[in-house]
């Protein structure tokens, strides 16, 4: 995954010189340029930046104001200060407000490149993974109660995103101009990603207040809705044609029992009225979620998915059965859950 370094300076010759000097490192990082702090903030909103290198004295928004904004809104992005007006007091102040590096002009481009590479390596100090499901891996982060920053690259769309975890809890997310839960929904819909792990989380303000399972469910639902919206409309069929098709189907195909009635009958026969079944229906909006769970089971060698039980901490829980369309059983939370799971799994 090629990382992006944003260089901010009102000296155009300096920008072009650095861009040209960094070309030999193109396999590791690419360079974006901005003429002042305001232009830099616009790029930060649109791009996923790994590192900022900024001058201090600039028009409209200087380096200190830019550094303050980054520390507030993008705390995971490290900043290296460069200046031609260096003093011990200024260097100390830059470090106090969050800069990870400080270089005095003039400097050797290769010396700055070494600082850049050393800083970027911290992004993947916890390891890198390739071609995996984002949702499946991130649930492991939650279970391990890990504190980290995860940067992801979606192989299908080419989009990049960042997730912030503190003690296994998702604090914030950012991708493609989106932040918080909206960004998390987008990232969790990615099927195949490369990701790198940094073993720290600088985001201290929690902006996501739902657990990963709930976000995964919503992400899959939104993805399925988007997929359905893109499907071409089926051609209209007049009523006479429908009747002919139905009559022909009845002649050619034997009558098959309704799977929902079969499930309901079986539970009533095995358990009786105490089964707690309150409703049963099919809902394909759950298909994406069931596919995600099935892939997760395959990853851990758990075998074929037979059902999913969702404890919603509400009066009613859900049992999901895979199929052409997902069958949904609405059951009383006080139902004999283990007995029902055993029957439906046989």
C-alpha positions in Angstrom: 0.0 0.0 0.0 1.6 3.3 -1.2 1.4 5.9 1.6 0.7 9.6 0.9 3.0 12.3 2.3 1.7 15.9 2.2 4.3 18.7 2.0 3.1 22.2 2.9 5.2 25.3 2.0 4.5 28.6 0.3 7.9 28.3 -1.5 7.1 26.6 -4.8 10.7 25.9 -5.6 11.1 24.1 -2.2 7.9 22.0 -3.0 9.1 21.0 -6.5 12.6 20.2 -5.2 11.3 17.9 -2.5 8.8 16.2 -4.9 11.7 15.6 -7.3 14.0 14.4 -4.6 11.5 12.0 -3.1 10.8 10.3 -6.5 13.3 7.6 -5.7 11.0 6.5 -2.8 7.9 6.2 -5.0 7.6 2.5 -4.1 7.0 3.5 -0.5 5.2 6.8 -0.6 3.8 9.4 -3.0 3.9 13.1 -2.5 1.1 15.7 -2.4 1.7 19.4 -2.2 -0.1 22.4 -0.7 0.9 26.1 -0.6 -0.3 26.9 2.9 -2.3 25.6 5.8 -5.7 26.2 4.3 -4.9 24.3 1.2 -3.4 21.5 3.3 -6.7 21.1 5.3 -8.6 20.7 2.1 -6.4 17.9 1.0 -6.6 16.3 4.5 -10.4 16.2 4.1 -10.3 14.5 0.7 -7.2 12.2 1.0 -6.0 9.6 3.4 -2.6 11.1 4.5 0.0 9.2 6.4 2.4 12.1 7.2 2.6 15.9 6.9 5.8 17.9 6.4 5.1 21.6 6.9 6.9 24.9 7.0 6.1 27.3 9.9 5.9 30.7 8.3 3.1 30.7 5.6 0.3 33.1 4.6 -3.4 32.5 5.5 -2.7 29.6 7.9 0.8 29.1 9.3 2.5 25.8 10.4 1.5 26.1 14.0 -2.2 26.6 13.3 -2.1 23.7 10.8 -0.3 21.5 13.4 -3.0 22.4 16.0 -5.8 21.5 13.6 -4.2 18.2 12.8 -3.7 17.3 16.4 -7.4 18.1 17.0 -9.0 16.5 14.0 -6.4 14.0 12.7 -4.4 12.9 15.7 -3.1 9.8 14.0 -1.2 11.8 11.4 2.4 12.6 12.4 3.9 16.0 11.5 7.5 17.0 10.7 8.3 20.7 11.0 10.8 22.3 8.6 11.8 26.0 9.0 14.5 28.4 8.0 14.0 30.5 11.2 15.0 27.9 13.8 15.6 28.8 17.4 15.8 26.5 20.5 12.5 28.0 21.7 10.7 27.3 18.4 12.0 23.8 18.3 10.8 23.1 21.8 7.4 24.7 21.1 7.0 22.5 18.0 7.6 19.4 20.0 5.3 20.5 22.8 2.4 20.9 20.3 2.8 17.5 18.8 5.4 17.5 16.0 7.3 14.2 15.8 10.3 15.7 13.9 12.0 19.0 13.3 14.4 19.9 10.5 16.2 23.2 9.9 16.6 24.7 6.4 18.7 24.1 4.4 18.8 20.3 4.8 19.8 17.3 2.7 16.7 15.7 1.1 18.0 12.2 1.8 18.3 13.1 5.6 14.6 14.2 5.5 13.7 11.1 3.6 15.2 9.0 6.4 13.0 10.7 9.0 10.0 10.2 6.7 10.7 6.4 6.2 11.3 5.9 10.0 8.0 7.6 10.8 6.0 5.7 8.2 7.4 2.4 9.5 5.5 2.9 12.7 2.2 2.7 10.8 2.8 -1.1 10.4 4.7 -1.9 13.6 1.9 -4.3 14.6 2.1 -6.2 11.3 0.4 -6.2 7.9 -2.3 -8.5 6.4 -3.3 -8.9 2.8 -6.5 -9.9 1.1 -8.8 -10.5 4.1 -12.3 -9.5 5.1 -12.2 -6.3 7.1 -15.2 -7.2 9.3 -13.9 -10.6 10.2 -10.5 -9.3 11.3 -11.8 -6.3 13.2 -14.1 -8.5 15.3 -10.9 -10.2 16.5 -9.5 -6.8 17.5 -12.6 -6.2 19.7 -12.3 -9.7 21.3 -8.6 -9.1 22.1 -9.4 -5.7 23.5 -6.6 -4.2 21.5 -5.6 -0.5 21.4 -4.4 0.3 17.9 -4.8 2.3 14.7 -5.6 0.3 11.6 -5.1 1.6 8.1 -7.0 -0.2 5.3 -6.8 -0.3 1.6 -9.8 -1.7 -0.4 -8.5 -3.7 -3.3 -11.8 -3.4 -5.3 -12.3 0.4 -5.1 -8.8 1.6 -4.3 -10.1 3.6 -1.3 -8.2 3.9 1.9 -9.5 4.3 5.5 -8.5 4.5 9.1 -10.0 2.9 12.2 -9.2 3.8 15.8 -9.5 1.2 18.6 -9.1 1.7 22.3 -9.2 -1.4 24.5 -11.0 -3.2 21.7 -13.7 -0.5 21.3 -14.1 1.3 18.0 -13.5 5.0 18.8 -13.6 6.6 15.4 -13.2 6.0 11.6 -12.3 8.0 8.6 -12.4 7.4 4.8 -13.2 9.3 1.6 -14.3 12.5 3.4 -16.5 10.6 5.9 -15.9 10.3 9.6 -17.4 8.4 12.6 -20.1 5.8 12.1 -20.7 6.8 8.4 -17.0 6.0 7.6 -17.2 2.8 9.6 -20.2 1.6 7.6 -18.2 2.3 4.4 -15.1 0.5 5.5 -16.9 -2.5 6.9 -18.6 -3.1 3.6 -15.2 -3.7 1.9 -14.8 -7.5 1.1 -11.1 -7.8 0.5 -8.6 -5.4 2.1 -4.9 -5.0 2.9 -4.3 -3.5 6.3 -1.5 -2.4 8.5 -1.6 -2.1 12.3 0.0 0.6 14.5 0.2 -0.3 18.2 -1.2 3.0 19.5 -4.3 5.1 19.3 -4.0 8.9 19.5 -7.7 9.4 19.1 -9.0 10.2 22.6 -12.5 11.4 21.8 -15.0 8.6 21.1 -17.1 9.4 18.0 -18.5 5.9 17.4 -21.0 4.7 20.0 -22.1 1.3 18.5 -20.3 -2.0 18.8 -18.7 -3.7 15.9 -21.4 -6.3 15.4 -24.1 -3.6 15.1 -22.0 -1.7 12.6 -21.3 -4.8 10.6 -25.0 -5.6 10.4 -25.8 -2.0 9.2 -22.9 -2.0 6.8 -24.1 -5.3 5.2 -27.7 -4.0 5.0 -26.6 -0.7 3.3 -24.4 -2.7 0.9 -27.3 -5.0 0.0 -29.6 -2.1 -0.5 -27.1 -0.4 -2.8 -26.7 -3.6 -4.8 -30.4 -3.9 -5.2 -30.7 -0.3 -6.4 -28.2 -1.0 -9.1 -30.0 -4.1 -10.5 -31.8 -3.5 -13.8 -35.5 -3.5 -13.7 -37.2 -6.7 -14.8 -39.5 -6.4 -17.9 -43.2 -6.0 -17.2 -45.2 -9.2 -17.6 -49.0 -8.9 -18.3 -51.4 -10.7 -16.0 -52.4 -13.2 -18.7 -48.7 -14.3 -19.1 -48.4 -14.6 -15.3 -51.4 -16.9 -15.1 -50.0 -19.0 -17.9 -46.7 -19.3 -16.2 -48.3 -20.2 -12.9 -50.5 -22.9 -14.5 -47.5 -24.4 -16.4 -45.5 -24.5 -13.2 -48.2 -26.3 -11.3 -48.4 -28.9 -14.1 -44.6 -29.5 -14.3 -43.5 -29.2 -10.7 -44.8 -31.2 -7.7 -46.1 -29.2 -4.8 -43.3 -28.6 -2.2 -43.9 -27.8 1.4 -43.4 -24.3 2.6 -40.0 -24.3 4.5 -41.4 -21.7 7.0 -44.4 -23.9 7.8 -42.1 -26.9 8.2 -39.9 -25.1 10.7 -42.9 -23.8 12.7 -44.5 -27.3 12.7 -41.3 -29.0 13.8 -40.7 -26.6 16.7 -44.3 -26.9 17.9 -44.1 -30.7 17.7 -40.8 -31.0 19.5 -41.3 -28.2 22.2 -44.9 -27.2 22.0 -46.2 -23.7 22.8 -43.2 -23.1 25.1 -40.9 -22.7 22.1 -41.6 -19.0 22.3 -41.9 -18.5 18.5 -43.8 -15.3 17.8 -43.2 -14.8 14.1 -41.4 -16.4 11.2 -40.7 -14.8 7.8 -38.0 -14.5 5.0 -36.0 -11.4 4.7 -33.2 -11.1 2.1 -31.8 -7.9 3.7 -30.0 -10.3 6.1 -28.3 -12.3 3.3 -25.2 -10.2 3.3 -24.7 -10.5 7.0 -25.2 -14.3 6.8 -22.6 -14.5 4.0 -20.2 -12.5 6.2 -20.7 -14.9 9.1 -20.3 -17.9 6.8 -16.9 -16.6 5.5 -15.8 -16.0 9.1 -16.7 -19.6 10.0 -14.8 -20.9 7.0 -11.7 -18.8 8.0 -11.7 -20.4 11.5 -12.5 -23.8 10.2 -15.8 -23.9 12.0 -17.7 -25.7 9.2 -20.9 -24.9 7.4 -23.1 -22.2 8.9 -26.4 -23.7 10.1 -27.9 -20.7 12.0 -27.2 -17.5 13.8 -28.8 -16.5 17.1 -28.9 -12.7 17.8 -29.4 -11.7 21.5 -30.6 -8.1 21.1 -31.1 -7.4 24.8 -34.7 -6.8 23.9 -38.0 -8.7 24.7 -37.5 -10.6 21.4 -34.4 -12.2 19.9 -33.7 -13.3 16.3 -32.7 -16.7 14.9 -31.4 -16.5 11.3 -31.3 -19.6 9.0 -29.3 -19.4 5.8 -30.9 -20.2 2.4 -31.9 -18.7 -0.9 -33.5 -16.1 1.3 -32.6 -15.8 5.0 -35.4 -17.2 7.2 -35.9 -15.1 10.3 -37.5 -16.4 13.5 -38.7 -13.9 16.1 -38.6 -15.6 19.5 -39.2 -14.6 23.0 -36.0 -13.9 24.9 -37.1 -16.4 27.5 -37.5 -19.2 25.0 -35.5 -22.5 25.5 -32.7 -21.2 23.3 -30.4 -24.2 23.5 -33.2 -26.7 22.7 -34.3 -24.6 19.6 -30.7 -24.3 18.4 -30.3 -28.1 18.7 -33.5 -28.9 16.8 -32.8 -26.4 14.0 -29.2 -27.5 13.6 -30.0 -31.2 13.1 
